[in-house]
Amino acid sequence: MRLFGFPSGFALAPLVFVALILPLVACVGGQEDGSHGGCVPGFQVKHYQVTYSGPFQKDQPLVRVDFDDCAGNKDVTFKVSNPIFHLDGDLNLVAHQDTLYSGPLLTVRGVGAHADDVAQVEFTGLAAPSPHTLRNILGLGQMLPNRSKRSLLVPPMIVTENQRGPFPRFIGKSHVIPAEKSGNRIFRLTGPGADRDPRGLFIIDIDTGDVSVSRSLDREATDSYQLEVSTTDFDGNPADGPTLLLITVIDQNDNRPIFRETRYSGEVLEGSPTGTTVMTMTAFDADDPATDNAVLRYNIVRQSPDKPSPNMFYIDAEKGDIVTVISPMLLDRETLPTTTYELEIVAKDMAGSEVGLTGTATATITITDKNDHAPEFTHPLFEAKVYEGSTGVVVNLTVDDRDDPATGAWRAIYSIISGDVTQSFEIQTNPDNNEGMLSVIKPLDYEATEFHTLLIRVENEDPLVPDVGYGPSSTATVHIAVEDINEGPVFFPDPLTVTRMENVPVGSFVASLNATDPDTLHKQSIRYTVLRDPAGWLSVNPVRGTVNTSALLDRESPYVHDNKYMAVFIATDNGSPPATGTGTLVIHLEDYNDNAPYVVPLVAKVCEDAHDMNVAIVGGRDKDLPPNGAPFKIELGKQPGLDKTWKVTRVNSTHSQIMLLHSLKKANYQLPLLITDSGVPPLFDVSEVKVQVCVCNKSKNKMDCSSAHSHHASLLALLATLLLVLLGL
């Protein structure tokens, strides 16, 4: 059955009922009831009126009450007799929710510490609710009671979107006027769609009040229009209205369902239980959601590939949830013909009926891997050869794994279970092909072990699923044969350290080198040669390896550091090809008293006046070590008469002082000094010290010496030098 051109089952009454209740509530000022003199606690106005002109909308202010407890209204609470209403923070009476009817009267009570008062709110012009039948919606039923002070009643109208011409097209009569008032009125239509943009969409016959639409409407652009109808007399004076005219645009199914994307992607783990949700497909329809025009149903129209079953997945027709239908045993990534399935999804409006419009999208579902296959070696035994003394990769171990190569269920981890007692091997995974790279990290010795047998195990990064374990194929044996090479002789110990006295006679024995050939299975001879002998002091017997001196050993040589002399020797075997090894000889040289001491400095200064600064300090030096050096004995030379003018006195173990016994004229004097060290036997030397006798000026603290190269010296500086020497005793 179809009514007025609408589809059967179309919920027209609720839509037009909404249109009936959309007019706004208008507020009328309250009547005062109370004194305006001094502050009287309570409602300043006791009675308020609100004119009803439509449904009460949520949070829309109806009237503002005036309450003052004369103390700032602190902690005042308000209670409304009808629980649908309450006072907001600005003391406006508002509804908690959209409602049609309130009753003609309610009370508001304000209670605080300084006031307790009640006010009344009266609603005028209330209309009793009417049945929401199509007849009443179209204005064909019983007319609503006249509102206060108005005789013009305007029923709501409906118009279907997308109508075809010709236009204008009549949509209804805008008036219900008593017969005695008809014929002497001019009708006017105002509001958006009439005299405001979009202008001229609706027009009214000024004589009859008939309303027409001038062009096709689009509900998705605007679903309703609120206009006002009024009348004037022929002189232009207002007669009736303005009264609200609500025009509702009825939806047509003119919008297809639309998926936000053309392709969607989802994943499901292999072996998942039947009914596992993979993803959700959602389409949108711009038509009226309160009608079947926007009620969608989903369907899978194609699955590619269609193996092992054309119905591996199911989509919930209403929710759009895609779930698995295939059994967990068949949902095996390794046995399926592909790991990616493509579904074509169709969304149809009109609740999926044949006349519904459709939209299409593609869902790509990937079967993801879980670790349900253990890695297996391709061979139970691997063999390799390696030269002794070498390191690096010796063999690549290959494995098979049916899991996804991009996951930890495929990537292998290798471990050496047994056979590597000396920790000489290491195994790492090649990230490109998952092979195990077995390497020698500590050089192998052919003479110690010719063969090595390793047991290798392979596992995955991710743990296996509970019902799968590692089998015998997850282990393999590796045989490694060590091949012999001619190894160079090895010195022991290296370095070899000996202690010898310097200046021993040429040809003296120094050390005996000891080099052995690691190739114990071969009888090879060794010959010795000198590789590095910086001072050229040594020679070596090529067969026995004995080292002798070929020159005097000198501890004071610049080639000796910290009393140690180092030389390097080569040992060469007679293998094919010959192999060599090097060893170091360290000679710790003991000191011999072979260096005479000497006096420093060779120039000294004294004052000509014996009562002034007539003392000079000299010291001894020796290249030898104690006890072949200090303490030194410094004394005057054996020339006769020196002791009459000069006196040498010991200051400490290394320094002595020269004293002038009587005044001499300013001149330079050569003074022979005999210095002797403490070696056994001791060594001595005679040093000529030039003593400058100077004129000293105590007041100016200066010395004037006769030498052309002498300079004025400070007496205080000379005294300070003497003091430092004495402190060193």
BASENU-794930 format. One record per residue (C-alpha): x, y, z. Coordinates in steps of 0.5 Angstrom, whole numbers, padded with zeros to 4 digits, always signed. Last residue first. Layout:
XYZ ...
This chain:
+0247+0037+0106 +0242+0040+0101 +0240+0046+0106 +0248+0048+0105 +0247+0048+0098 +0241+0052+0098 +0244+0057+0103 +0251+0058+0098 +0246+0059+0092 +0242+0064+0096 +0249+0068+0098 +0251+0068+0091 +0244+0071+0089 +0245+0076+0095 +0252+0078+0093 +0249+0080+0086 +0253+0079+0080 +0256+0084+0076 +0258+0081+0069 +0265+0077+0067 +0266+0076+0060 +0272+0082+0060 +0274+0079+0066 +0276+0083+0072 +0270+0082+0076 +0266+0088+0079 +0261+0085+0084 +0254+0088+0087 +0250+0089+0093 +0250+0097+0092 +0252+0098+0099 +0256+0091+0100 +0260+0093+0093 +0265+0087+0092 +0271+0088+0087 +0272+0081+0084 +0277+0075+0084 +0275+0071+0078 +0276+0063+0080 +0277+0059+0073 +0277+0052+0075 +0282+0047+0072 +0279+0040+0073 +0284+0034+0075 +0281+0027+0075 +0280+0021+0079 +0277+0014+0079 +0276+0009+0085 +0278+0002+0085 +0273+0000+0087 +0269+0007+0086 +0268+0012+0091 +0270+0018+0086 +0276+0023+0086 +0276+0030+0085 +0283+0034+0084 +0282+0042+0083 +0287+0046+0080 +0285+0054+0081 +0286+0058+0075 +0286+0066+0077 +0282+0071+0074 +0284+0078+0077 +0282+0084+0082 +0287+0084+0087 +0287+0079+0092 +0285+0079+0100 +0287+0073+0104 +0284+0066+0105 +0280+0066+0099 +0275+0060+0100 +0273+0054+0095 +0267+0050+0098 +0265+0043+0096 +0259+0039+0093 +0257+0032+0092 +0257+0028+0099 +0256+0035+0103 +0260+0042+0104 +0267+0039+0104 +0272+0045+0105 +0277+0047+0100 +0282+0053+0102 +0286+0058+0098 +0291+0063+0099 +0297+0059+0103 +0294+0052+0101 +0296+0054+0094 +0303+0054+0095 +0306+0048+0092 +0302+0045+0086 +0299+0039+0088 +0292+0040+0086 +0287+0043+0092 +0281+0038+0094 +0275+0035+0092 +0273+0028+0095 +0266+0025+0092 +0261+0021+0095 +0258+0020+0090 +0260+0016+0083 +0262+0008+0083 +0257+0007+0089 +0253+0009+0086 +0252+0010+0078 +0257+0012+0073 +0256+0018+0069 +0260+0022+0075 +0259+0030+0077 +0262+0033+0082 +0260+0040+0085 +0263+0047+0086 +0261+0053+0091 +0265+0060+0092 +0267+0063+0098 +0270+0070+0099 +0264+0074+0101 +0267+0080+0105 +0272+0080+0110 +0277+0077+0105 +0276+0083+0101 +0278+0081+0093 +0271+0078+0093 +0270+0071+0090 +0267+0068+0083 +0267+0061+0080 +0268+0058+0073 +0269+0051+0071 +0262+0049+0074 +0262+0043+0075 +0268+0039+0077 +0269+0032+0074 +0268+0024+0076 +0272+0019+0072 +0268+0014+0068 +0269+0006+0068 +0267+0004+0075 +0263-0001+0072 +0255-0001+0072 +0250-0007+0071 +0247-0008+0065 +0240-0011+0064 +0240-0015+0057 +0234-0016+0054 +0233-0021+0049 +0227-0021+0044 +0225-0027+0040 +0222-0028+0033 +0220-0034+0029 +0221-0036+0022 +0218-0041+0017 +0221-0045+0011 +0217-0047+0005 +0218-0052+0006 +0221-0053+0013 +0228-0052+0014 +0226-0048+0021 +0228-0041+0022 +0230-0037+0029 +0230-0030+0028 +0233-0025+0034 +0232-0018+0037 +0236-0014+0041 +0235-0010+0047 +0239-0006+0052 +0237-0004+0059 +0240+0000+0064 +0234+0005+0064 +0235+0006+0056 +0241+0003+0053 +0242+0005+0046 +0245+0012+0048 +0251+0008+0051 +0252+0009+0059 +0252+0002+0060 +0257+0000+0055 +0258-0007+0053 +0264-0008+0049 +0264-0011+0042 +0262-0018+0039 +0259-0020+0046 +0256-0027+0045 +0250-0030+0044 +0249-0038+0044 +0243-0040+0039 +0247-0047+0038 +0246-0047+0030 +0247-0040+0028 +0252-0038+0034 +0249-0031+0035 +0253-0025+0035 +0252-0018+0040 +0255-0011+0041 +0253-0008+0034 +0249-0002+0038 +0242-0003+0035 +0242-0010+0035 +0236-0012+0030 +0235-0019+0027 +0241-0023+0029 +0241-0030+0026 +0239-0037+0029 +0238-0044+0025 +0233-0049+0027 +0233-0056+0025 +0226-0060+0023 +0224-0067+0025 +0216-0067+0023 +0211-0069+0028 +0213-0064+0033 +0211-0058+0028 +0211-0053+0034 +0219-0052+0033 +0223-0050+0039 +0227-0044+0040 +0231-0043+0046 +0237-0037+0046 +0243-0038+0050 +0245-0032+0053 +0251-0027+0054 +0258-0031+0054 +0264-0026+0053 +0267-0026+0046 +0269-0019+0047 +0271-0018+0055 +0266-0015+0060 +0265-0008+0059 +0258-0007+0062 +0256-0013+0067 +0251-0018+0065 +0244-0019+0067 +0239-0023+0063 +0232-0023+0060 +0229-0027+0055 +0223-0024+0052 +0220-0029+0050 +0221-0035+0054 +0221-0039+0050 +0222-0037+0043 +0217-0041+0038 +0219-0043+0031 +0215-0042+0025 +0209-0046+0023 +0209-0051+0017 +0202-0052+0016 +0198-0058+0018 +0190-0059+0016 +0185-0059+0022 +0179-0063+0020 +0172-0061+0022 +0166-0066+0022 +0160-0062+0024 +0154-0066+0026 +0146-0064+0026 +0140-0062+0030 +0133-0060+0029 +0132-0066+0024 +0132-0070+0031 +0125-0066+0033 +0124-0059+0036 +0117-0059+0038 +0110-0057+0036 +0103-0057+0040 +0105-0051+0044 +0106-0047+0038 +0114-0046+0037 +0117-0040+0041 +0120-0034+0037 +0127-0033+0035 +0127-0040+0032 +0132-0046+0034 +0138-0050+0031 +0142-0054+0035 +0149-0056+0033 +0154-0062+0035 +0161-0061+0034 +0166-0066+0032 +0174-0064+0032 +0179-0067+0028 +0187-0067+0028 +0188-0065+0035 +0194-0062+0039 +0199-0063+0033 +0194-0059+0028 +0193-0054+0033 +0187-0049+0032 +0187-0042+0032 +0181-0039+0037 +0175-0036+0033 +0174-0041+0028 +0167-0040+0025 +0161-0043+0023 +0156-0039+0019 +0149-0042+0020 +0144-0040+0014 +0138-0036+0015 +0139-0033+0008 +0140-0026+0008 +0140-0025+0016 +0146-0030+0016 +0146-0033+0023 +0152-0034+0028 +0156-0040+0030 +0163-0039+0034 +0168-0044+0035 +0175-0045+0039 +0171-0045+0046 +0177-0050+0048 +0172-0056+0049 +0167-0055+0043 +0165-0062+0042 +0158-0061+0045 +0151-0057+0044 +0154-0051+0039 +0148-0046+0038 +0144-0043+0032 +0138-0039+0032 +0134-0039+0026 +0129-0033+0023 +0123-0037+0021 +0118-0036+0027 +0121-0029+0028 +0118-0026+0022 +0119-0024+0015 +0121-0031+0012 +0114-0034+0014 +0114-0041+0016 +0116-0047+0012 +0123-0047+0015 +0129-0051+0012 +0136-0051+0014 +0143-0050+0011 +0150-0050+0015 +0155-0045+0012 +0162-0048+0014 +0169-0045+0016 +0168-0038+0017 +0174-0035+0020 +0181-0036+0024 +0187-0039+0022 +0193-0043+0026 +0191-0050+0023 +0189-0050+0016 +0181-0051+0016 +0177-0057+0013 +0170-0058+0013 +0164-0063+0014 +0157-0063+0015 +0152-0068+0017 +0145-0069+0018 +0143-0065+0012 +0138-0060+0010 +0137-0058+0018 +0130-0057+0020 +0127-0051+0023 +0121-0052+0027 +0114-0051+0024 +0108-0048+0027 +0111-0041+0029 +0105-0037+0027 +0104-0034+0020 +0099-0029+0018 +0094-0030+0013 +0093-0023+0009 +0086-0021+0008 +0085-0015+0002 +0078-0012+0003 +0075-0009-0004 +0069-0004-0004 +0063-0003-0007 +0056+0001-0006 +0049-0001-0008 +0042+0003-0009 +0036-0001-0006 +0031-0004-0011 +0032-0011-0009 +0032-0010-0002 +0038-0010+0002 +0035-0006+0008 +0033+0000+0003 +0041+0001+0002 +0046-0004-0001 +0053-0005+0001 +0057-0010-0003 +0064-0013-0001 +0069-0016-0006 +0074-0020-0002 +0081-0021-0004 +0085-0027-0001 +0093-0026+0001 +0097-0032+0004 +0096-0036-0003 +0095-0043-0005 +0094-0045+0002 +0098-0051+0005 +0103-0046+0009 +0098-0041+0011 +0094-0047+0014 +0087-0044+0015 +0085-0051+0013 +0086-0054+0020 +0083-0048+0024 +0076-0049+0020 +0074-0044+0014 +0068-0039+0016 +0073-0033+0019 +0069-0027+0020 +0068-0020+0017 +0064-0015+0021 +0059-0011+0017 +0055-0010+0023 +0048-0011+0019 +0050-0017+0014 +0055-0020+0018 +0060-0022+0013 +0063-0029+0012 +0069-0032+0010 +0072-0038+0007 +0066-0039+0002 +0069-0040-0004 +0073-0046-0001 +0080-0049-0002 +0081-0044-0006 +0076-0039-0009 +0082-0034-0010 +0079-0029-0010 +0073-0028-0006 +0067-0025-0010 +0060-0022-0008 +0061-0022+0000 +0054-0018+0003 +0053-0012+0007 +0046-0009+0009 +0045-0002+0010 +0039+0002+0012 +0040+0009+0009 +0034+0009+0005 +0030+0005+0010 +0028+0011+0014 +0030+0015+0020 +0037+0015+0017 +0035+0020+0012 +0040+0019+0006 +0047+0021+0006 +0049+0013+0006 +0055+0011+0010 +0059+0005+0009 +0063+0001+0014 +0067-0006+0013 +0070-0009+0020 +0076-0013+0020 +0078-0021+0022 +0073-0023+0027 +0074-0030+0029 +0068-0035+0027 +0072-0041+0026 +0078-0041+0031 +0085-0038+0028 +0090-0043+0025 +0093-0038+0021 +0093-0031+0024 +0088-0026+0021 +0090-0020+0018 +0086-0014+0015 +0086-0009+0009 +0081-0004+0006 +0081-0002-0001 +0076+0003-0004 +0076+0008+0002 +0071+0012+0006 +0065+0007+0003 +0059+0010+0000 +0052+0008+0000 +0048+0011-0006 +0044+0017-0005 +0038+0018-0008 +0033+0014-0004 +0028+0020-0003 +0027+0024+0003 +0021+0028+0005 +0023+0035+0006 +0019+0038+0012 +0015+0045+0011 +0014+0048+0018 +0009+0055+0018 +0010+0059+0024 +0005+0064+0025 +0005+0072+0024 +0000+0072+0026 -0007+0075+0024 -0009+0082+0022 -0003+0087+0021 -0005+0093+0017 -0004+0094+0010 -0010+0098+0008 -0013+0092+0005 -0012+0088+0011 -0006+0084+0013 -0005+0077+0014 +0001+0073+0017 +0005+0066+0015 +0012+0065+0018 +0017+0060+0015 +0021+0055+0018 +0024+0050+0013 +0026+0043+0013 +0031+0038+0011 +0036+0042+0008 +0042+0040+0003 +0041+0033+0004 +0033+0034+0003 +0035+0037-0004 +0029+0041-0007 +0026+0042-0014 +0023+0048-0016 +0018+0053-0014 +0014+0050-0008 +0007+0052-0007 +0003+0055-0001 -0004+0057-0002 -0006+0063+0002 -0012+0064-0002 -0011+0072-0004 -0004+0073-0003 -0002+0066-0006 +0004+0064-0003 +0011+0062-0005 +0016+0058-0003 +0024+0057-0006 +0023+0065-0008 +0029+0067-0004 +0034+0062-0001 +0036+0067+0002 +0030+0071+0005 +0023+0073+0002 +0021+0066+0002 +0026+0060+0003 +0029+0063+0009 +0023+0067+0012 +0016+0071+0010 +0010+0069+0007 +0004+0074+0007 -0003+0073+0006 -0008+0079+0004 -0015+0079+0008 -0022+0080+0007 -0024+0074+0004 -0024+0070+0010 -0026+0073+0017 -0033+0071+0017 -0031+0064+0015 -0026+0063+0021 -0019+0062+0019 -0015+0056+0018 -0009+0058+0014 -0003+0056+0010 -0006+0051+0005 -0002+0046+0002 +0004+0043-0003 +0002+0046-0010 +0007+0046-0015 +0011+0052-0018 +0013+0049-0022 +0012+0043-0028 +0016+0040-0026 +0020+0034-0023 +0020+0033-0015 +0027+0031-0013 +0025+0032-0005 +0018+0031-0003 +0014+0036+0000 +0011+0036+0007 +0007+0042+0010 +0005+0044+0018 -0002+0047+0019 -0003+0054+0020 -0008+0057+0025 -0010+0064+0024 -0015+0066+0030 -0010+0069+0035 -0011+0072+0042 -0009+0066+0045 -0008+0060+0041 -0014+0057+0037 -0015+0050+0039 -0012+0045+0034 -0016+0043+0028 -0019+0036+0028 -0017+0032+0022 -0015+0034+0015 -0009+0038+0017 -0004+0034+0013 -0001+0032+0020 -0008+0030+0023 -0009+0026+0017 -0003+0022+0017 -0004+0020+0024 +0000+0023+0030 -0005+0023+0035 -0006+0030+0038 -0003+0033+0045 -0007+0039+0048 -0005+0046+0047 -0002+0050+0052 -0004+0058+0051 -0002+0060+0058 +0004+0057+0062 +0004+0060+0069 +0010+0060+0074 +0009+0061+0081 +0014+0064+0086 +0016+0061+0093 +0020+0064+0099 +0025+0061+0104 +0030+0067+0106 +0037+0068+0110 +0040+0062+0111 +0037+0059+0104 +0031+0056+0100 +0028+0058+0094 +0022+0055+0092 +0019+0055+0084 +0012+0053+0083 +0009+0050+0077 +0002+0052+0073 -0001+0050+0067 +0002+0043+0066 +0008+0041+0062 +0007+0039+0055 +0011+0037+0049 +0018+0036+0052 +0026+0037+0050 +0030+0035+0056 +0032+0038+0063 +0028+0044+0061 +0030+0051+0063 +0028+0057+0068 +0033+0062+0068 +0036+0064+0075 +0043+0065+0072 +0046+0059+0074 +0040+0055+0071 +0034+0054+0075 +0030+0047+0074 +0025+0044+0070 +0022+0037+0068 +0022+0035+0076 +0016+0040+0076 +0015+0043+0083 +0022+0047+0082 +0027+0047+0087 +0032+0052+0088 +0038+0052+0093 +0041+0059+0096 +0048+0057+0098 +0050+0065+0098 +0044+0069+0095 +0049+0076+0096 +0046+0077+0103 +0039+0081+0101 +0036+0074+0100 +0035+0076+0093 +0031+0072+0087 +0028+0075+0081 +0026+0069+0076 +0028+0069+0069 +0023+0066+0064 +0023+0061+0059 +0031+0060+0057 +0032+0054+0052 +0036+0048+0056 +0032+0043+0053 +0027+0045+0048 +0020+0046+0051 +0015+0045+0045 +0011+0050+0041 +0008+0057+0042 +0007+0057+0050 +0006+0064+0053 +0010+0064+0060 +0007+0068+0066 +0011+0070+0072 +0008+0071+0079 +0012+0072+0086 +0017+0078+0083 +0022+0080+0088 +0023+0073+0090 +0026+0072+0097 +0029+0077+0102 +0026+0084+0102 +0031+0089+0101 +0028+0096+0102 +0022+0099+0098 +0020+0096+0091 +0015+0092+0095 +0012+0085+0092 +0008+0082+0086 +0011+0084+0080 +0008+0081+0074 +0012+0077+0069 +0015+0078+0062 +0013+0073+0057 +0018+0068+0054 +0017+0065+0047 +0018+0057+0046 +0020+0056+0039 +0016+0052+0034 +0019+0045+0033 +0013+0041+0035 +0009+0040+0029 +0015+0038+0025 +0017+0033+0030 +0010+0030+0029 +0011+0030+0021 +0017+0026+0022 +0014+0021+0027 +0007+0020+0022 +0011+0019+0016 +0015+0012+0018 +0015+0009+0011 +0012+0002+0011 +0010+0003+0004 +0014+0008+0000 +0011+0015-0001 +0007+0017-0007 +0001+0020-0003 +0000+0013+0001 +0003+0007-0002 +0000+0000+0000 
